[in-house]
Structure formats: structure tokens, C-alpha cells
């Protein structure tokens, strides 16, 4: 029998084994079982527009639930502190080689438990407390680990922020250069969690070189777009690239670091033993699966559709009268200023949630409202693209979003929209 036939023959066995595991959990811990089923049902019946969320593939989820979770493997391949790591070595080596191949990197570390740890490792690998970081203001689209005052990055280092121009709501690279000349940072951080425009990595590199700074690019949100070639690639110009493996990359929740080979040893030592103990081998294996999936031709088609969906959804809402931050989007997300509609971002997100549309409230540049109830709402298209939705669904979805946001107190409208959302979810099921 061929290997292909073996694979087909084993699939029913895998399904039977999975069913037995589920039956065991439902009997031994019904509370947790019911909660996991409730989350599965929520995902099935809601349209997911949170830009940092996605659906991992069945293969990714299968590996995350594998026996690899039981193995302690402190250290790195062929340099472990525990015996019995032969398989773990092969798994991590494969994840490393795939990450390097996918992104064209000289060195990769796949052990960070999250994007925050990846960013922390870069800082701790060569900065001293009190050194200078120049990064994007959280209120203009940055991330907590880029120097927020209540985050470790803001507590340990001197932080100076750049932001967006008040008129264009996009990065003014000439102003960024002036700030860098004044501040003289040790490192410049590019990357964002809610910036809808293309990042000019060549401009960041030129500015970093001019002021003698290293350049770190955080691609947590756009990693899948970069891997597919639908967003400019920072790996060839940055000293360090950090990322998560979920979001647009559609893998497990976790992080990784790419860097020039000259910085590889310092990065590895900072992750272990500097910051983390035993790596999560089941997650590292799932990262390897995600990297492999991102090399397939279908992934490029998927990433291209993410961007098309975001543009169509954004433009359709703008045509209806929505105030779009920066006037549009170049990537997988965009921001709506809700104040012209007489509601806050929190009120908009709550109303959408009642209609089974999941988005998140978000600060917008020069926001006059407090962070816990800001003016904006963030919309992203990675998850709905995974479900197979394309441009026609974006037009319909814009109608539904607009109905809710302009009738946020009308429960009859929300109920009517919810029924249409349920129909869309049935037509475009969660994969797997």
C-alpha cells in the first residue's frame, strides 16, 4: 500500500481516537468540556473581526495536543539539560530551518512563548537599563512592549515615541528622522498593532544608520503578509525581526525571532537561560507546521485575499459615511472613528458583539477619550478570510456593521443583523 493510501486509511482511526479523547474529557471534567464546546460554538456562530485573531489549521491543533507537551527540553538542539531529547531536537531543528527558509533569515529562535518575550529578548540581548528606545506611540498604533510606561519596556528603558501626522494620520518619516537625530536612540522599533498603512522599512533603516542605532521590526500582525510577499519584507534590512505565529500567520499562539547571524548567540542566550526555562515543544512543533503551511501556494492566495477583503470592507464603510483613520488601509486592518456617530468605540464594539460580530474597541491617533473606552473600533480580515469570505461578503458585512453602528440602541435592528450573521456563518463554516 502506498504512503498516500496509508494516510487515507489512518484518517478514520485518528477521528475515532479523537472522539474517544473527547468522550473521556466530557465524563471526567464536564465543566471544562462544556466550556470548550461553548467556545467552539461562539467561534462557529460569530464573525471574527479582531485583527490579531485567526483560526489555526486542524494540523496545527493536532500537534498542540500531542505527546510533545510532556517533554522538558531546556536548552537547544544537541545542547540540552535533560536526556531523552532526540525527538525534541529534531522538532526544534525543523522549526528553525523552516522559519529561516520561509523568511530568508540568517538565524531564527523559535522558543519565545509569545511576541512580548520575543521583544524582551531583543532588548535584553544588548541594551542596559536606561538605554534609549525610539518606538511608535501606543496611542498611534504601537504596542505595549514598545515602551508603554506600565510595561517592562517603559519601566527599564528611556523611551521616546514617534507617531503619525495629525492631518494624514500616517507616519511622517522626515519627522521621525528629526526625532531620532535629537534623541539618539540605541535601537529604533518599527511595527505596530493598529497601524493600517504600509511600513517603509527602507526609511527606518536609513534613519537607524544615520543615528547609529540598531533596527528591530515587530511583524507580529503582518507576518503572514510578509511571508506571502504582499507586504514589504524587513528581514533583509533589519537587525532583528520579532513576531508571533498566530494572527496573519495562522499558527499557534507563540513567538519567534529572526536576526542577523552575528546576533544569534546573544539572542539564544537571552531566551535561555536568560528569560525562559523549558520550551513548549508541542507549540514549537505547531510553529513548524504553520511555517510549512505558509510555504504552500494556497497561502499566498489567502494573504492576497486578506488585503483585498480589508480594502473592500474599508472602502464600503467609508462610502456609507464611516470616518476611517488615515483614509484607508494597505494591510489586514483598519480603524473607524466612532465619535461622529455619537458613540464611543466601546459602545460600538458592544453593540456589534450583541449582533454576533466580534471586533475590539481601540484608541485612535489624537484620541480625546480614555483608553478604557476610546473613540475607535479596530476591524481586521484574517479570520473571515480563513472562513472563505471574499469581496461580495465584504459588501454585505459592511451593510451589517453600518446598521449596527448607526442603530446601536435598537435591539430589533441588532436582532435582525444577528440572524443574517448566523446565515453567513452557516455558509462559511470555521475550517476543520
C-alpha positions as a printed NumPy array, in Angstrom:
array([[  0.   ,   0.   ,   0.   ],
       [  1.324,   3.471,  -0.871],
       [  2.006,   6.152,   1.733],
       [ -0.957,   8.098,   0.323],
       [ -3.179,   5.082,   0.87 ],
       [ -1.766,   4.671,   4.366],
       [ -2.676,   8.287,   5.117],
       [ -6.238,   7.755,   3.897],
       [ -6.538,   4.544,   5.879],
       [ -5.3  ,   6.158,   9.079],
       [ -7.65 ,   9.137,   8.956],
       [-10.725,   7.246,  10.311],
       [ -8.534,   5.855,  13.092],
       [ -7.439,   9.382,  14.021],
       [-11.045,  10.538,  14.108],
       [-12.026,   7.602,  16.322],
       [ -9.136,   8.32 ,  18.704],
       [-10.077,  11.988,  18.904],
       [-13.702,  11.072,  19.615],
       [-12.619,   8.754,  22.44 ],
       [-10.491,  11.531,  23.958],
       [-13.446,  13.894,  23.835],
       [-15.729,  11.339,  25.448],
       [-13.179,  10.869,  28.225],
       [-12.962,  14.603,  28.952],
       [-16.722,  15.068,  28.82 ],
       [-17.066,  12.385,  31.51 ],
       [-14.095,  13.242,  33.722],
       [-14.324,  17.061,  33.647],
       [-17.719,  18.085,  32.297],
       [-17.305,  21.727,  33.365],
       [-14.22 ,  22.269,  31.218],
       [-15.69 ,  20.15 ,  28.438],
       [-18.798,  22.318,  28.353],
       [-16.702,  25.488,  28.304],
       [-14.579,  24.254,  25.396],
       [-17.742,  23.368,  23.49 ],
       [-19.164,  26.799,  24.314],
       [-16.097,  28.48 ,  22.831],
       [-16.306,  26.296,  19.738],
       [-19.944,  27.315,  19.357],
       [-19.093,  31.002,  19.839],
       [-16.485,  30.788,  17.093],
       [-18.892,  28.921,  14.829],
       [-21.69 ,  31.481,  15.201],
       [-19.742,  34.756,  15.314],
       [-17.985,  36.707,  12.585],
       [-14.46 ,  37.301,  13.879],
       [-13.089,  40.751,  13.032],
       [-10.417,  41.068,  15.719],
       [ -7.284,  41.756,  13.682],
       [ -4.996,  39.721,  15.961],
       [ -7.116,  36.54 ,  15.889],
       [ -7.423,  33.715,  13.401],
       [ -8.294,  30.025,  13.1  ],
       [ -5.357,  27.638,  13.288],
       [ -5.454,  24.655,  10.981],
       [ -6.504,  21.17 ,  12.137],
       [ -2.886,  20.033,  11.737],
       [ -1.642,  22.837,  13.992],
       [ -4.236,  21.972,  16.635],
       [ -3.452,  18.27 ,  16.401],
       [  0.229,  18.864,  17.125],
       [ -0.57 ,  21.212,  20.01 ],
       [ -2.498,  18.369,  21.651],
       [  0.277,  15.824,  21.077],
       [  2.589,  13.97 ,  23.46 ],
       [  5.285,  16.578,  22.796],
       [  3.66 ,  18.667,  25.533],
       [  5.074,  16.233,  28.098],
       [  8.746,  16.684,  27.212],
       [ 11.089,  19.012,  29.1  ],
       [ 13.824,  20.203,  26.759],
       [ 15.723,  23.054,  28.409],
       [ 18.487,  24.304,  26.169],
       [ 18.811,  23.989,  22.406],
       [ 19.126,  21.114,  19.925],
       [ 22.117,  18.895,  20.842],
       [ 22.75 ,  21.053,  23.926],
       [ 20.008,  20.05 ,  26.373],
       [ 19.979,  19.765,  30.145],
       [ 17.747,  16.678,  30.073],
       [ 18.136,  13.299,  28.444],
       [ 15.62 ,  11.859,  26.017],
       [ 15.545,  14.94 ,  23.775],
       [ 16.353,  13.268,  20.466],
       [ 12.857,  13.83 ,  19.092],
       [ 12.652,  17.316,  20.607],
       [ 15.945,  18.194,  18.898],
       [ 14.569,  17.123,  15.536],
       [ 11.327,  19.037,  16.062],
       [ 13.037,  22.289,  17.022],
       [ 15.669,  21.985,  14.287],
       [ 12.894,  21.541,  11.749],
       [ 11.007,  24.58 ,  13.061],
       [ 14.197,  26.666,  12.899],
       [ 15.069,  25.6  ,   9.364],
       [ 11.53 ,  26.257,   8.146],
       [ 11.404,  29.711,   9.763],
       [ 14.719,  30.639,   8.129],
       [ 13.589,  29.332,   4.755],
       [ 10.17 ,  30.987,   4.888],
       [ 11.544,  34.424,   5.741],
       [ 15.029,  34.206,   4.259],
       [ 16.661,  34.759,   7.654],
       [ 20.212,  34.042,   8.761],
       [ 19.229,  32.976,  12.302],
       [ 15.96 ,  32.002,  13.984],
       [ 14.91 ,  31.33 ,  17.568],
       [ 11.515,  29.613,  17.851],
       [ 11.349,  29.291,  21.636],
       [  9.679,  32.581,  22.742],
       [  6.345,  31.801,  24.383],
       [  4.819,  34.99 ,  22.943],
       [  5.609,  38.102,  20.977],
       [  6.211,  40.031,  24.178],
       [  9.001,  37.635,  25.18 ],
       [ 10.47 ,  37.944,  21.689],
       [ 10.631,  41.718,  22.03 ],
       [ 12.004,  41.445,  25.552],
       [ 14.757,  39.116,  24.368],
       [ 15.936,  41.565,  21.719],
       [ 16.098,  44.416,  24.229],
       [ 17.833,  42.337,  26.901],
       [ 20.338,  40.88 ,  24.422],
       [ 22.272,  44.127,  24.143],
       [ 20.568,  47.025,  25.967],
       [ 21.308,  48.044,  29.549],
       [ 18.696,  49.587,  31.875],
       [ 18.408,  53.243,  30.997],
       [ 19.365,  52.797,  27.336],
       [ 17.215,  54.506,  24.717],
       [ 14.407,  53.074,  22.592],
       [ 12.589,  55.019,  19.887],
       [  9.266,  53.42 ,  19.011],
       [  5.723,  54.095,  17.861],
       [  3.343,  55.591,  20.409],
       [  0.738,  53.082,  21.579],
       [ -1.956,  55.732,  21.051],
       [ -0.929,  55.995,  17.391],
       [ -0.76 ,  52.266,  16.709],
       [  2.23 ,  50.871,  18.625],
       [  2.323,  48.056,  21.186],
       [  2.693,  47.848,  24.96 ],
       [  6.143,  46.268,  24.64 ],
       [  7.33 ,  49.193,  22.538],
       [  7.749,  51.345,  25.626],
       [  4.432,  51.868,  27.391],
       [  5.015,  53.388,  30.82 ],
       [  3.382,  50.476,  32.686],
       [  5.186,  47.809,  30.655],
       [  8.656,  46.403,  31.422],
       [  9.94 ,  48.221,  28.33 ],
       [  8.854,  51.597,  29.649],
       [  9.965,  50.864,  33.193],
       [ 13.512,  49.768,  32.339],
       [ 14.487,  51.943,  29.391],
       [ 14.355,  55.565,  28.282],
       [ 11.563,  55.796,  25.75 ],
       [ 10.846,  58.339,  23.07 ],
       [  7.897,  57.879,  20.738],
       [  7.175,  58.82 ,  17.177],
       [  3.603,  58.944,  15.915],
       [  1.515,  59.867,  12.91 ],
       [  0.906,  63.225,  11.285],
       [ -2.282,  64.871,  12.554],
       [ -3.517,  65.6  ,   9.032],
       [ -2.626,  62.376,   7.201],
       [ -2.707,  60.046,  10.23 ],
       [  0.285,  58.302,   8.677],
       [  3.934,  58.168,   9.75 ],
       [  5.901,  61.254,   8.734],
       [  9.355,  59.802,   8.111],
       [ 11.02 ,  63.213,   7.956],
       [  9.679,  63.983,  11.422],
       [ 10.787,  60.531,  12.589],
       [ 14.305,  61.297,  11.376],
       [ 14.311,  64.605,  13.262],
       [ 13.197,  62.867,  16.463],
       [ 15.904,  60.223,  16.055],
       [ 18.592,  62.866,  15.482],
       [ 17.529,  64.592,  18.683],
       [ 17.058,  61.501,  20.869],
       [ 19.957,  59.377,  19.551],
       [ 18.391,  56.01 ,  20.433],
       [ 20.261,  52.744,  20.872],
       [ 17.501,  50.963,  18.954],
       [ 14.604,  52.003,  16.739],
       [ 11.49 ,  49.834,  16.782],
       [  9.269,  49.624,  13.713],
       [  5.99 ,  47.767,  13.793],
       [  2.519,  48.261,  15.182],
       [ -0.67 ,  46.664,  16.459],
       [ -3.141,  49.062,  14.856],
       [ -1.432,  50.9  ,  12.009],
       [ -3.281,  50.353,   8.705],
       [ -0.587,  51.544,   6.309],
       [  2.495,  50.016,   4.69 ],
       [  5.626,  50.389,   6.786],
       [  8.648,  51.815,   4.923],
       [ 11.396,  49.614,   6.29 ],
       [ 13.953,  51.185,   3.972],
       [ 13.294,  54.58 ,   5.576],
       [ 13.594,  53.107,   9.074],
       [ 16.928,  51.51 ,   8.098],
       [ 18.308,  54.736,   6.699],
       [ 17.338,  56.662,   9.83 ],
       [ 18.811,  53.987,  12.123],
       [ 22.081,  54.048,  10.196],
       [ 22.228,  57.83 ,  10.349],
       [ 21.969,  57.938,  14.146],
       [ 23.968,  54.755,  14.835],
       [ 21.026,  52.721,  16.123],
       [ 20.067,  49.127,  15.597],
       [ 16.729,  48.398,  13.949],
       [ 14.111,  45.99 ,  15.286],
       [ 10.948,  45.303,  13.311],
       [  7.954,  43.753,  15.071],
       [  5.901,  41.983,  12.387],
       [  3.51 ,  40.21 ,  14.775],
       [  0.476,  41.497,  12.87 ],
       [  1.794,  41.296,   9.322],
       [  3.977,  38.156,   9.436],
       [  1.668,  36.214,   7.143],
       [  1.542,  39.094,   4.692],
       [  5.341,  39.37 ,   4.717],
       [  5.773,  35.607,   4.258],
       [  3.417,  35.68 ,   1.274],
       [  5.115,  38.676,  -0.324],
       [  2.122,  41.01 ,  -0.079],
       [  3.866,  43.416,   2.316],
       [  7.464,  44.729,   2.095],
       [  9.969,  42.398,   3.746],
       [ 12.024,  43.742,   6.673],
       [ 14.263,  40.698,   7.133],
       [ 16.852,  41.867,   4.63 ],
       [ 17.229,  45.31 ,   6.232],
       [ 16.55 ,  44.869,   9.967],
       [ 18.994,  43.722,  12.633],
       [ 16.177,  41.889,  14.404],
       [ 12.667,  40.818,  13.397],
       [ 10.224,  39.656,  16.062],
       [  6.809,  38.131,  15.568],
       [  4.002,  35.99 ,  16.796],
       [  2.895,  32.854,  14.979],
       [ -0.855,  33.4  ,  15.164],
       [ -2.618,  36.418,  13.604],
       [ -1.997,  36.513,   9.832],
       [  0.475,  33.604,  10.006],
       [ -2.373,  31.379,  11.225],
       [ -0.318,  29.177,  13.541],
       [ -0.345,  28.504,  17.3  ],
       [ -0.14 ,  31.256,  19.888],
       [  3.579,  31.863,  20.311],
       [  6.536,  33.971,  19.216],
       [  9.812,  33.777,  17.317],
       [ 12.843,  35.92 ,  16.498],
       [ 14.779,  36.313,  13.257],
       [ 18.113,  38.117,  13.223],
       [ 21.442,  38.511,  11.55 ],
       [ 23.815,  35.641,  12.363],
       [ 26.141,  37.928,  14.304],
       [ 23.397,  38.482,  16.886],
       [ 22.207,  34.871,  17.046],
       [ 24.281,  33.701,  20.009],
       [ 23.274,  36.684,  22.159],
       [ 19.588,  36.178,  21.309],
       [ 19.705,  32.474,  22.124],
       [ 21.426,  33.065,  25.477],
       [ 18.909,  35.752,  26.357],
       [ 15.953,  33.418,  25.739],
       [ 17.598,  30.533,  27.608],
       [ 18.829,  30.69 ,  30.276],
       [ 18.199,  34.415,  30.454],
       [ 14.4  ,  34.589,  30.344],
       [ 12.735,  31.222,  29.892],
       [ 13.151,  27.667,  31.115],
       [ 11.808,  24.67 ,  29.256],
       [ 10.468,  25.461,  25.783],
       [  6.948,  24.376,  24.839],
       [  7.799,  21.562,  22.448],
       [  4.206,  20.951,  21.35 ],
       [  3.908,  24.639,  20.41 ],
       [  7.275,  24.628,  18.64 ],
       [  6.098,  21.636,  16.596],
       [  2.9  ,  23.528,  15.774],
       [  5.009,  26.513,  14.7  ],
       [  6.885,  24.191,  12.341],
       [  3.573,  23.065,  10.86 ],
       [  2.45 ,  26.678,  10.403],
       [  5.731,  27.635,   8.702],
       [  5.305,  24.686,   6.343],
       [  1.709,  25.662,   5.562],
       [  2.797,  29.229,   4.837],
       [  5.128,  27.922,   2.112],
       [  2.225,  26.463,   0.129],
       [  0.931,  28.384,  -2.934],
       [ -2.518,  28.485,  -1.337],
       [ -1.175,  30.606,   1.491],
       [ -0.13 ,  33.385,  -0.878],
       [ -3.637,  33.369,  -2.358],
       [ -5.024,  33.563,   1.176],
       [ -2.792,  36.503,   2.161],
       [ -3.65 ,  38.407,  -1.006],
       [ -7.337,  37.897,  -0.236],
       [ -6.877,  39.222,   3.306],
       [ -5.688,  42.541,   1.88 ],
       [ -8.389,  42.682,  -0.801],
       [-11.053,  41.957,   1.801],
       [ -9.755,  44.68 ,   4.106],
       [ -9.705,  47.238,   1.303],
       [-13.217,  46.409,   0.078],
       [-14.713,  46.323,   3.569],
       [-12.977,  49.585,   4.478],
       [-13.972,  51.373,   1.268],
       [-17.562,  50.181,   1.504],
       [-17.888,  51.507,   5.053],
       [-16.257,  54.78 ,   4.027],
       [-18.789,  55.119,   1.189],
       [-21.561,  54.819,   3.782],
       [-20.08 ,  57.661,   5.811],
       [-17.72 ,  55.927,   8.24 ],
       [-14.742,  58.03 ,   9.288],
       [-11.708,  55.85 ,   8.543],
       [ -8.428,  56.615,  10.293],
       [ -5.769,  57.574,   7.682],
       [ -8.436,  57.336,   4.987],
       [ -7.969,  53.651,   4.2  ],
       [ -5.812,  50.562,   4.619],
       [ -2.879,  48.824,   2.944],
       [ -2.889,  45.678,   5.058],
       [ -5.237,  43.476,   7.082],
       [ -6.866,  46.039,   9.354],
       [ -8.375,  49.489,   9.623],
       [ -9.772,  51.785,  12.308],
       [-13.127,  53.537,  12.455],
       [-13.596,  56.75 ,  14.436],
       [-16.987,  56.221,  16.116],
       [-17.442,  59.691,  17.617],
       [-19.116,  61.184,  14.517],
       [-21.836,  58.561,  15.046],
       [-22.402,  59.738,  18.611],
       [-20.989,  56.586,  20.215],
       [-17.658,  55.505,  21.658],
       [-15.536,  52.627,  20.447],
       [-16.607,  50.603,  23.464],
       [-20.285,  51.156,  22.706],
       [-19.749,  50.219,  19.064],
       [-17.862,  47.012,  19.933],
       [-20.517,  46.011,  22.483],
       [-23.362,  46.573,  20.01 ],
       [-21.547,  44.594,  17.316],
       [-20.964,  41.775,  19.783],
       [-24.691,  41.556,  20.509],
       [-25.137,  41.022,  16.77 ],
       [-22.506,  38.232,  16.805],
       [-19.876,  40.413,  15.131],
       [-16.683,  40.399,  17.191],
       [-14.429,  43.46 ,  16.939],
       [-12.5  ,  45.43 ,  19.553],
       [-12.525,  48.978,  20.842],
       [ -9.257,  50.758,  20.072],
       [ -7.579,  54.085,  20.644],
       [ -7.107,  56.225,  17.544],
       [ -4.456,  58.876,  16.912],
       [ -5.003,  62.033,  18.986],
       [ -7.862,  60.337,  20.823],
       [ -9.706,  62.577,  23.257],
       [-11.33 ,  59.697,  25.121],
       [ -9.77 ,  57.488,  27.852],
       [ -8.06 ,  54.209,  26.826],
       [-10.668,  52.063,  28.609],
       [-13.404,  53.493,  26.377],
       [-11.66 ,  55.042,  23.372],
       [-13.1  ,  56.623,  20.246],
       [-12.272,  53.895,  17.775],
       [-13.011,  50.334,  16.804],
       [-10.477,  48.086,  15.039],
       [-11.574,  45.834,  12.178],
       [ -9.444,  43.006,  10.741],
       [ -9.978,  40.437,   7.979],
       [ -7.604,  37.477,   8.641],
       [-10.175,  35.193,  10.309],
       [-13.078,  35.837,   7.943],
       [-10.73 ,  35.248,   5.014],
       [ -9.783,  31.898,   6.533],
       [-13.507,  31.058,   6.509],
       [-13.533,  31.661,   2.749],
       [-15.257,  35.034,   2.581],
       [-14.362,  37.275,  -0.363],
       [-15.383,  40.654,  -1.807],
       [-19.166,  40.035,  -2.085],
       [-19.302,  39.08 ,   1.589],
       [-17.352,  42.229,   2.475],
       [-20.061,  44.354,   0.838],
       [-22.769,  42.558,   2.818],
       [-20.731,  42.706,   6.007],
       [-20.247,  46.456,   5.623],
       [-24.029,  46.831,   5.457],
       [-24.442,  44.817,   8.658],
       [-21.703,  46.67 ,  10.547],
       [-23.111,  50.028,   9.491],
       [-26.65 ,  49.065,  10.514],
       [-25.461,  48.166,  13.995],
       [-23.189,  51.169,  14.458],
       [-25.89 ,  53.617,  13.367],
       [-28.581,  51.879,  15.442],
       [-26.567,  50.739,  18.448],
       [-29.503,  51.125,  20.881],
       [-32.102,  49.463,  18.647],
       [-32.32 ,  45.844,  19.725],
       [-34.7  ,  44.993,  16.866],
       [-32.067,  46.078,  14.35 ],
       [-29.387,  44.162,  16.205],
       [-31.56 ,  41.024,  16.286],
       [-32.2  ,  41.298,  12.542],
       [-28.485,  41.699,  11.826],
       [-27.684,  38.771,  14.099],
       [-29.945,  36.491,  12.083],
       [-28.099,  37.488,   8.893],
       [-24.766,  36.91 ,  10.603],
       [-25.841,  33.403,  11.565],
       [-26.719,  32.716,   7.936],
       [-23.272,  33.904,   6.834],
       [-21.609,  31.708,   9.435],
       [-23.536,  28.677,   8.217],
       [-22.496,  29.438,   4.639],
       [-18.832,  29.904,   5.622],
       [-18.049,  27.441,   8.425],
       [-14.939,  27.501,  10.582],
       [-12.412,  25.188,   8.893],
       [-11.582,  21.857,  10.46 ]])
